[in-house]
Amino acid sequence: MQTFQKGARFGEWTVTESVTARSAGHVQVQCSCGAQGAVIALNLARGKSLRCASCASSLTAVKKRVA
């Protein structure tokens, strides 16, 4: 089990409530753009989830314009 402290940052995500979660558990988070959601703890800890879907799609669009 892993403990996620309120205020901890993972990429653009900020943990909104402290929780001790198993790998299949969910952590409540808020993106830097203000979007809120629940992310699978294991994905958060491993860096597989770094931002909300809206920010991820806008980042992809910027990368395509630059390339």
Secondary structure, 3 states (H helix, E strand, C coil): CEEECCCCEECCEEECCCEEECCCCEEEEEECCCCEEEEEHHHHHCCCCCCCHHHHHHHHHHHHHHC
